Amino acid sequence: MKKTLLATAIAGAMAASGAQAATVYNQDGTKLDIYGNIQLAYTDIDNADGESEDGIGDNGTTFGFAAEHVIYDGLTGYLKLEFDDIKADEMATATDDDDAGDTAYIGLKGNFGDVRLGSYDQLIDDWIQDPLTNNEYFDASDSTGSRHGHGDGSDQQTDKITYTSPSFGGLQFAVGTQYKGDTDSFDSRADQGSSNASFFGGAKYTVGAFSIAAVYDNLDNVVYTDANGDVDSVGDQYGITAQYTIDTLRLAVKAERFVSDADSDSDAVDGDFYAQDTNFYGVSARYGYGMGDVYAAYQYVDVGANDFADEVEQSVEDEQDRDETYNEVILGATYNISDAMYTWAEVAMYDQENDEDDGFGVGVTYLF
């Protein structure tokens, strides 16, 4: 349900700019910042049976380090290490099973562009999905999410290298790969047993207050296990997002598609993978009113049945179940208590059976 939190993005931006983040060393071209946030929220969300479940919990508390040093004029080395799964409500850090520290990378940047190696968010997340909804708790679903997609996106965040070009008259591009070696598991369900490199890439064009971006990811290292125990990649991701800013109003529109490589529903194992091609069409708006933001998003999700082989028999009921549409609506607002502290409230409707995942939340975030 929750991707990269807005507060986490803000904290990262502060670390990069030095705003509010604590600079513990800055001498001879080397700089080290410490930053973070504490996020707590009360949520009330319907489960698969339509029953309300509420509680107070951590909402993505983060602690991180950002460092850089000038190698020579025009070339800078940098790193980022971020612990994203600190449980503020439990006063304890996460265990190894909780994916703590899932942002960790080093890189070089200069006039030639930027090269990054390590674990970080997917390009399609940063350029396509986040501009639509990068909210506090409730986001629109996408081709990386478990609601209509193929997982939670964690399989795509590790072992990557990405090159991002400088801007050429407003045009920028990025290409990268995720490499999994012979000893790496491709996901929690299976080990492919051989090394493999995926491909992802995208382009972005910015002119004035308008920008448009397109991204493709072949998901070659995100795999599923079929009923026969065979392992294969789940499919492909495509997306395009346009944004336009008018003063403090930002408008965004997104079209995204997940194309499944599965041959039939029998390839799904324990519900981990859904063998449907799925389209996502969304619009959103965010307006800064001075003391915070108000925002809204609408998304139309078209889950279509694949063109399976003739030998795969399907009932009329099964065909209808796998060919559905959903209307998602998310509303929210933030209020700044101070430069470092704000509150928020959100409500979401996902149009699922028994109103699953519908709910509301309120919370508070402190940034440093």
PERA-V487459 format. One record per residue. N is the residue number from 1. RES is the residue in one small letter. OMEGA is omega in radians with two decimals (* if undefined). BURIAL is + if it has 24 or more other C-alpha atoms within 12 Angstrom, else -. Layout:
n | res | omega | burial
N | RES | OMEGA | BURIAL
N | RES | OMEGA | BURIAL
//
This chain:
n | res | omega | burial
1 | m | -3.04 | +
2 | k | 3.10 | +
3 | k | 3.08 | +
4 | t | -3.10 | +
5 | l | 3.08 | +
6 | l | -3.13 | +
7 | a | 3.08 | +
8 | t | 3.11 | +
9 | a | 3.11 | +
10 | i | 3.14 | +
11 | a | 3.11 | +
12 | g | 3.13 | +
13 | a | 3.11 | -
14 | m | -3.14 | +
15 | a | -3.13 | +
16 | a | -3.08 | +
17 | s | -3.10 | -
18 | g | -3.13 | +
19 | a | 3.10 | -
20 | q | 3.09 | +
21 | a | -3.09 | +
22 | a | 3.07 | +
23 | t | -3.07 | +
24 | v | 3.09 | -
25 | y | 3.11 | -
26 | n | -3.05 | -
27 | q | 3.06 | -
28 | d | 3.07 | -
29 | g | 3.12 | -
30 | t | -3.09 | -
31 | k | 3.09 | +
32 | l | 3.10 | +
33 | d | 2.97 | +
34 | i | -3.11 | +
35 | y | 3.10 | +
36 | g | 3.11 | +
37 | n | 2.96 | +
38 | i | -3.10 | +
39 | q | 3.09 | +
40 | l | -3.06 | +
41 | a | 2.93 | +
42 | y | 3.13 | +
43 | t | 3.05 | +
44 | d | -2.97 | +
45 | i | 3.11 | +
46 | d | 3.09 | +
47 | n | -3.08 | -
48 | a | 3.11 | -
49 | d | -3.13 | -
50 | g | -3.14 | -
51 | e | -3.11 | -
52 | s | 3.07 | -
53 | e | -3.11 | -
54 | d | 3.13 | -
55 | g | 3.05 | -
56 | i | -3.10 | -
57 | g | 3.06 | +
58 | d | -3.09 | +
59 | n | 3.08 | +
60 | g | 3.11 | +
61 | t | -3.00 | +
62 | t | 2.99 | +
63 | f | -3.04 | +
64 | g | 3.08 | +
65 | f | 3.05 | +
66 | a | -3.10 | +
67 | a | 3.03 | +
68 | e | 3.07 | +
69 | h | -3.13 | +
70 | v | 3.11 | -
71 | i | 2.93 | -
72 | y | -3.06 | -
73 | d | -3.13 | -
74 | g | 3.11 | -
75 | l | -3.09 | -
76 | t | 3.00 | +
77 | g | -3.10 | +
78 | y | 3.05 | +
79 | l | 3.02 | +
80 | k | 3.09 | +
81 | l | -3.02 | +
82 | e | 3.09 | +
83 | f | -2.96 | +
84 | d | -3.02 | +
85 | d | 3.05 | +
86 | i | -3.05 | +
87 | k | -3.11 | +
88 | a | -3.11 | +
89 | d | 3.14 | -
90 | e | -3.13 | -
91 | m | -3.14 | -
92 | a | 3.06 | -
93 | t | -3.09 | -
94 | a | 3.03 | -
95 | t | -3.13 | -
96 | d | -3.09 | -
97 | d | -3.04 | -
98 | d | 3.08 | -
99 | d | 3.09 | -
100 | a | 3.11 | +
101 | g | -3.07 | +
102 | d | 2.98 | +
103 | t | -3.13 | +
104 | a | -3.10 | +
105 | y | 3.00 | +
106 | i | -3.11 | +
107 | g | 3.03 | +
108 | l | 3.11 | +
109 | k | -3.13 | +
110 | g | -3.14 | -
111 | n | -3.12 | -
112 | f | -3.07 | -
113 | g | -3.05 | -
114 | d | 3.05 | +
115 | v | -3.07 | +
116 | r | -3.14 | +
117 | l | 3.09 | +
118 | g | -3.09 | +
119 | s | -3.09 | +
120 | y | -3.08 | +
121 | d | 3.12 | +
122 | q | 3.08 | +
123 | l | -3.13 | +
124 | i | 3.07 | +
125 | d | -3.07 | +
126 | d | -2.99 | +
127 | w | -3.02 | +
128 | i | -2.99 | +
129 | q | -3.09 | +
130 | d | 3.13 | +
131 | p | 3.11 | +
132 | l | 3.09 | +
133 | t | 2.97 | +
134 | n | -2.93 | +
135 | n | -3.11 | +
136 | e | -3.12 | +
137 | y | -3.06 | +
138 | f | 3.07 | +
139 | d | 2.98 | +
140 | a | 3.11 | +
141 | s | -3.10 | +
142 | d | -3.05 | +
143 | s | 3.08 | +
144 | t | -3.06 | +
145 | g | -3.06 | +
146 | s | -3.06 | -
147 | r | 3.11 | +
148 | h | -3.04 | +
149 | g | -2.99 | +
150 | h | -3.13 | +
151 | g | -3.13 | +
152 | d | 3.11 | +
153 | g | -3.08 | +
154 | s | 3.12 | +
155 | d | -3.07 | +
156 | q | -2.99 | +
157 | q | -2.98 | +
158 | t | 2.97 | +
159 | d | -3.06 | +
160 | k | 2.94 | +
161 | i | -3.08 | +
162 | t | 2.98 | +
163 | y | 3.07 | +
164 | t | -3.06 | +
165 | s | 2.92 | +
166 | p | 3.13 | -
167 | s | 3.08 | -
168 | f | -3.11 | -
169 | g | 3.14 | -
170 | g | -3.13 | -
171 | l | 3.14 | -
172 | q | 3.10 | +
173 | f | 3.12 | +
174 | a | 3.07 | +
175 | v | 3.14 | +
176 | g | 3.14 | +
177 | t | 2.94 | +
178 | q | -3.09 | +
179 | y | 3.05 | +
180 | k | -3.11 | +
181 | g | -3.08 | -
182 | d | -3.05 | -
183 | t | -3.09 | -
184 | d | 2.95 | -
185 | s | -3.12 | +
186 | f | 2.98 | +
187 | d | -3.04 | +
188 | s | -3.04 | -
189 | r | -3.02 | -
190 | a | 3.05 | +
191 | d | -3.07 | +
192 | q | 3.06 | +
193 | g | 3.09 | -
194 | s | -3.12 | -
195 | s | -3.10 | -
196 | n | 3.09 | +
197 | a | 3.09 | +
198 | s | 3.08 | +
199 | f | 2.94 | +
200 | f | -3.12 | +
201 | g | 3.14 | +
202 | g | 3.10 | +
203 | a | -3.14 | +
204 | k | 3.10 | +
205 | y | -3.12 | +
206 | t | 3.05 | -
207 | v | -3.09 | -
208 | g | -3.10 | -
209 | a | -3.09 | -
210 | f | 3.05 | -
211 | s | 3.09 | +
212 | i | -3.09 | +
213 | a | 3.07 | +
214 | a | -3.08 | +
215 | v | 3.02 | +
216 | y | 3.08 | +
217 | d | -3.10 | +
218 | n | 3.04 | +
219 | l | -3.00 | +
220 | d | 3.12 | +
221 | n | 3.03 | +
222 | v | -2.91 | +
223 | v | 3.01 | +
224 | y | 3.09 | +
225 | t | -3.12 | +
226 | d | -3.06 | +
227 | a | 3.13 | -
228 | n | -3.13 | -
229 | g | 3.11 | -
230 | d | -3.09 | -
231 | v | 3.12 | +
232 | d | 3.09 | +
233 | s | -3.02 | +
234 | v | -3.10 | +
235 | g | -3.08 | +
236 | d | 3.07 | +
237 | q | 3.02 | +
238 | y | 3.06 | +
239 | g | 3.05 | +
240 | i | -3.11 | +
241 | t | 3.07 | +
242 | a | 3.13 | +
243 | q | 3.07 | +
244 | y | -3.10 | +
245 | t | 3.08 | -
246 | i | -3.06 | -
247 | d | -3.13 | -
248 | t | 3.11 | -
249 | l | 3.08 | -
250 | r | 3.12 | +
251 | l | -3.14 | +
252 | a | 3.06 | +
253 | v | -3.05 | +
254 | k | 2.93 | +
255 | a | -3.05 | +
256 | e | -3.10 | +
257 | r | 2.97 | +
258 | f | 3.14 | +
259 | v | -3.07 | +
260 | s | 3.03 | +
261 | d | -3.12 | +
262 | a | -3.12 | +
263 | d | -3.10 | +
264 | s | 3.08 | +
265 | d | 3.12 | +
266 | s | 3.10 | +
267 | d | 3.13 | +
268 | a | -3.13 | +
269 | v | 3.10 | +
270 | d | 3.10 | -
271 | g | -3.11 | -
272 | d | -3.08 | +
273 | f | 3.13 | +
274 | y | -3.00 | +
275 | a | 3.12 | +
276 | q | 2.89 | +
277 | d | -3.07 | +
278 | t | 3.08 | +
279 | n | 3.14 | +
280 | f | 3.11 | +
281 | y | -3.04 | +
282 | g | 3.02 | +
283 | v | 3.12 | +
284 | s | 3.09 | +
285 | a | 3.08 | +
286 | r | -3.08 | +
287 | y | 3.07 | +
288 | g | -3.06 | -
289 | y | 3.09 | -
290 | g | 3.13 | -
291 | m | -3.13 | -
292 | g | -3.13 | -
293 | d | 2.86 | +
294 | v | -3.04 | +
295 | y | -3.13 | +
296 | a | 3.11 | +
297 | a | 3.01 | +
298 | y | 3.10 | +
299 | q | 3.06 | +
300 | y | -3.10 | +
301 | v | -3.13 | +
302 | d | 3.12 | +
303 | v | -3.04 | +
304 | g | 3.09 | +
305 | a | 3.10 | +
306 | n | 3.06 | +
307 | d | -3.05 | -
308 | f | 3.11 | -
309 | a | -3.06 | -
310 | d | -3.09 | -
311 | e | 3.11 | -
312 | v | -3.10 | -
313 | e | 3.14 | -
314 | q | 3.09 | -
315 | s | 3.10 | -
316 | v | 3.14 | -
317 | e | -3.13 | -
318 | d | 3.13 | -
319 | e | 3.13 | -
320 | q | -3.13 | -
321 | d | -3.05 | -
322 | r | -3.12 | +
323 | d | -3.02 | +
324 | e | 3.07 | +
325 | t | -3.11 | +
326 | y | 3.06 | +
327 | n | -3.11 | +
328 | e | 3.14 | +
329 | v | 3.12 | +
330 | i | 3.09 | +
331 | l | -3.14 | +
332 | g | 3.10 | +
333 | a | 3.02 | +
334 | t | 3.07 | +
335 | y | -3.09 | +
336 | n | 3.05 | -
337 | i | 3.08 | -
338 | s | 3.12 | -
339 | d | -3.05 | -
340 | a | -3.03 | +
341 | m | 3.10 | +
342 | y | 3.07 | +
343 | t | -3.13 | +
344 | w | 3.05 | +
345 | a | -3.14 | +
346 | e | 3.03 | +
347 | v | -3.06 | +
348 | a | 3.06 | +
349 | m | -3.05 | +
350 | y | 3.01 | +
351 | d | 3.13 | +
352 | q | 3.09 | +
353 | e | -3.10 | -
354 | n | 3.13 | -
355 | d | -3.13 | -
356 | e | 3.12 | +
357 | d | 3.03 | +
358 | d | 3.11 | +
359 | g | 3.10 | +
360 | f | 3.13 | +
361 | g | 3.02 | +
362 | v | -3.09 | +
363 | g | 3.12 | +
364 | v | -3.13 | +
365 | t | 3.02 | +
366 | y | -3.08 | +
367 | l | 2.97 | +
368 | f | * | +
//
